[in-house]
């Protein structure tokens, strides 16, 4: 393969999740008739959703070391800010600006967080790629909590939302990228 196996695994799990969600959504919901053998109780669906989430998170974590070494041309430059902080306590002498030329308030904080992590975990590629996964986990926790607190969604609906978010392809890619793009899901 020209493309790393982890990318193929991500594509396959998105397709499998789409199939699973369509299958679950098309199941009859009538539970009053005793002859209905295709109807599932909420606890079975919660278990299936929870298993899907565990498998997805496992795929995310397992594919960190197999992801492309350099995904975008600016990854080494951006990650060097974090490694520079981890080794020399200096974030970066370069200007971190937005598209409009104004200082970017998010990038320095993201790479400072990554630099602190690298001081603890070491400056390996896998350690650097773990930070976007940790940010993704924070996004999932915030989503799960917000759906319960502000929208009063059931457990099944919240688990379904987590599955959909975990299978959203741009977020899957951002959770393996050294750029601060995954921070947009948290800050945005």
N, C-alpha and C positions, 0 to 999 in steps of 0.2 A: 504494500500500500504506500502511496505517496503521503496520504493523510495519516496521522497517528491513529492507532487503534482506539484511543480514548474518545476521539471525535466521533468515530463510527459508533461507539458504545452510547454516546450521548444522543446521537440521532436515533438509534434503535430504541432507546428508552423513551424518547419523546413519542415515537410512533406507537410503542406498546402502551404508554399511558393514555394516549388518545383513544386507542382501541378499548382499553379498560374502562375509561370514563363513559364512552358511548355504550358499552355493554351494560354497565351499571345503570346508566340513565334510561335504557330501554327495557329494563326489567319491570314486570308488572308490580304495582304497589298495593294491590288489593290483598289485605291480610285477614279479612274476615272469613273467607271461605277456607275450609279445612283441606280441600283438594288442590289448592294452589301450592305446588311444590317449587315453583320458580321464584317465589317471593322470598326476599331475604330480610331477616330482622336487622334493626339498626346496629346491634352489637356485632353481627357478622360483617356488615359494611364498615363499621369503625375499625374492626380488626384488619380487614383487607386494605383500607386506606392507610392505616398505621404501618402495615407491612410494606406497602408501596413507598411510603415516605422513608422508612428505614433503608430499603433497597436503593432509593434515589440518593440518599445521603451517602450510603456506602459507595455507590458509583462515583459520586463527586470526589470523595476522599481517595478512593483507589486510583482514580485517573490523574491525580495531581502530578505525580512523578512522570507520567507518560505523556503529558500535554506538550505541545510544541515548545522547544527550547526558547525561541524568540517568536512570539505571536505577531507583534507589530514592531516596526523599526524603532520606535521610541521607547520600548520596554527597557533596554539596558540603561539608557540615560535616566529614565525615571526611577528605576530600581536602584541606581547608583546613589540617589539621594538617601535612601534608607540604609544602604550598606555604609555610606560615608558617616551617617549619624551613629550607626552601631559601632563602628571602629574608631571614630575620631570625635564623637559628640558634636559634630557640626553638620547641620542638615544639608546645606548646599550653598555654594557661593553664587550660583546662577539665579537669574530672575525667573520666578515662576509666575507667569501671567496668563490671563484669560485670552480669549480670542480677540477681545477689544483692547488689549494692551494694559489692562488694569491688573493689579495684583490678585491672584487667585486665593481666596480664603480657605478652600477645601484641600487642595493638593498638599500644602505644607503639613497640615494636620494628619492627613492620611499617611504620608511617608514618614512623619515623626512617629506615628503609631507603629508602622511597619519597622522602623529602626529600633524602637524599644523592644519589639518582639524579636528582632534579629539578635539583639544583645543577649536575650535569654535562650533562644533556640539555635543560634548559629546562623552564619550567612550562606546557607545552601539554597539552591533553587527551590527545593521542596518546602523549606521553611518560608521562603518569600511567597510562594504560591499558597501557603496555608492562611495567610492574612485575608485574602479575598474570600476564602471559605468561611473564616470566622465572621467576617462582615456579613456574608450571606446568612449565616445562622442567626445573627442579631436581627436581620431583616425578617426572617421567618418568625422569630419570637415576637417581634413587635407586631407583625401582621396578625398572628394568632391571638395575641392579647387585644389588639384594637377591634378585631371582628367580634370578640366576645363583649368587650366593654361598651363600644359605641353602636354596634349594630345588632346585638343580641342574637348572633348566629348560633345555631346548634353545633355540637361537637363535630358532627358529620360534615356540616357545611364548612366549618373552619379547617378541618383536615383536607377537604376537597380543595379549598383555596390554596393551602400549602402545596398540595400536589401540582396544581396548575402553575403556581409560581416556580416550583422546582423544575418543571418541564418547559418553562419559557426559554426558548433557545438563546436569546441574547443574554439573559441572566446567567444561564449555564456557562456561556463563554466568558462573561465578565468575572465569574467566580473562579476562573483559572488564569486570569490575566493579571500581569503585574501593574497594569495601569490602575488608576483610582476610579475607574468607571463603575465598579460595583458600589462605591460610596454614594453614587447618585441614587441608588435604590434606598439607601439609608438616610442621606441628607435631603433628598428630593421629596 
